Amino acid sequence: MNKLKQQIKEFHQQLIPVLKRVLELYPEKTIKSIYLNIIRPCRSLIQKCSFKSVNDTSSLCSLAYWLYIYDHKQLALEICELTHGVDFVIESRHRSVLDLYGLEIRLARELFGERREANIPPRFLEHYFHKRVKKQLAYPQVLREGSKYRDHYGYMEHELAGALYDLIGKGETGIYTELNENWDRIQEIIDEYIALLRQ
């Protein structure tokens, strides 16, 4: 087995126990949102999770956020921490596993009062400052992206969750001046989106 395959296997083996603990939280029959956003991705990731697959890592990132939304903060943090030092494929046009760094910063503060902004590897700063990423984070545009789904009956939970990736995943890093300057308002919106997604 070559070195990369061994690393992927080891990462997956570390992840599986966390995923199994997530599945233990819920009965087989549960509400559709929990099934689609937590149970189904867990089952899929138990079968396969390559950190070289954008689909797998996007699913892992989404699962961590949904665990946070449903207040399973410790499990979400464990997933974030497992990604340290992993050489993920990073593509700016996809929802990125890098949004786990912002989630980890938030979780560590909420759970332990710790500051983990320094955990962001310098090699990823190029991604955070990519013009496509920066464009979607202009304030107040970053709030409008979620509000177009929030303000209509039958809002789309996928889009609201995607807005949280930007608000938490990028905002918690502290590297975007516009978001820092408007953090109180952003925090209100984060709380509002989480409340909506839990319904």
VENPEJO-V564664 format. One record per residue. RES is the residue in one small letter. SS is DSSP state (hx for helix, st for strand, lp for the rest). PSI is psi in whole degrees, -180 to 180 (999 if undefined). Layout:
# VENPEJO-V564664
[[RES & SS & PSI] [RES & SS & PSI]]
This chain:
# VENPEJO-V564664
[[m & lp & 130] [n & lp & 170] [k & hx & -43] [l & hx & -46] [k & hx & -37] [q & hx & -42] [q & hx & -43] [i & hx & -44] [k & hx & -44] [e & hx & -42] [f & hx & -45] [h & hx & -42] [q & hx & -33] [q & hx & -32] [l & hx & -37] [i & hx & -47] [p & hx & -36] [v & hx & -44] [l & hx & -39] [k & hx & -36] [r & hx & -34] [v & hx & -47] [l & hx & -30] [e & lp & -17] [l & lp & -25] [y & lp & 142] [p & lp & 167] [e & lp & -41] [k & lp & 118] [t & lp & -179] [i & lp & 153] [k & hx & -43] [s & hx & -44] [i & hx & -41] [y & hx & -49] [l & hx & -36] [n & hx & -17] [i & hx & -57] [i & hx & -52] [r & hx & -46] [p & hx & -37] [c & hx & -49] [r & hx & -42] [s & hx & -44] [l & hx & -26] [i & hx & -36] [q & hx & -40] [k & lp & 133] [c & lp & 100] [s & lp & 129] [f & lp & 1] [k & lp & 3] [s & lp & 120] [v & hx & -38] [n & hx & -45] [d & hx & -45] [t & hx & -32] [s & hx & -40] [s & hx & -40] [l & hx & -44] [c & hx & -47] [s & hx & -43] [l & hx & -44] [a & hx & -41] [y & hx & -41] [w & hx & -33] [l & hx & -40] [y & hx & -45] [i & hx & -41] [y & lp & 15] [d & lp & 29] [h & lp & 65] [k & hx & -40] [q & hx & -42] [l & hx & -40] [a & hx & -42] [l & hx & -39] [e & hx & -41] [i & hx & -45] [c & hx & -46] [e & hx & -31] [l & hx & -20] [t & lp & -5] [h & lp & 131] [g & lp & 3] [v & lp & 136] [d & lp & 74] [f & lp & 153] [v & lp & 125] [i & lp & 122] [e & lp & 125] [s & lp & -21] [r & lp & -6] [h & lp & 156] [r & lp & 130] [s & lp & 145] [v & lp & -18] [l & lp & -20] [d & hx & -13] [l & hx & -27] [y & hx & -45] [g & hx & -40] [l & hx & -42] [e & hx & -41] [i & hx & -46] [r & hx & -47] [l & hx & -43] [a & hx & -38] [r & hx & -46] [e & hx & -40] [l & hx & -38] [f & hx & -3] [g & lp & 21] [e & lp & 153] [r & lp & 122] [r & lp & 22] [e & hx & -30] [a & hx & -8] [n & hx & -13] [i & lp & 118] [p & lp & 134] [p & hx & -29] [r & hx & -16] [f & hx & -5] [l & hx & -32] [e & hx & -39] [h & hx & -47] [y & hx & -30] [f & lp & 12] [h & lp & 141] [k & hx & -34] [r & hx & -39] [v & hx & -47] [k & hx & -37] [k & hx & -40] [q & hx & -9] [l & lp & 8] [a & lp & 136] [y & lp & 134] [p & lp & 12] [q & hx & -37] [v & hx & -29] [l & hx & -35] [r & hx & -32] [e & hx & -44] [g & hx & -33] [s & hx & -27] [k & hx & -22] [y & hx & -31] [r & hx & -36] [d & lp & 2] [h & lp & 144] [y & lp & 139] [g & lp & 38] [y & lp & 157] [m & lp & 113] [e & hx & -32] [h & hx & -42] [e & hx & -38] [l & hx & -42] [a & hx & -40] [g & hx & -37] [a & hx & -36] [l & hx & -34] [y & hx & -41] [d & hx & -47] [l & hx & -44] [i & hx & -53] [g & hx & -35] [k & hx & -40] [g & hx & -38] [e & hx & -14] [t & hx & -26] [g & lp & 10] [i & lp & 0] [y & lp & 111] [t & hx & -45] [e & hx & -39] [l & hx & -40] [n & hx & -42] [e & hx & -21] [n & lp & 27] [w & hx & -36] [d & hx & -44] [r & hx & -41] [i & hx & -41] [q & hx & -40] [e & hx & -43] [i & hx & -41] [i & hx & -48] [d & hx & -40] [e & hx & -44] [y & hx & -41] [i & hx & -44] [a & hx & -42] [l & hx & -43] [l & hx & -22] [r & hx & -16] [q & lp & 999]]
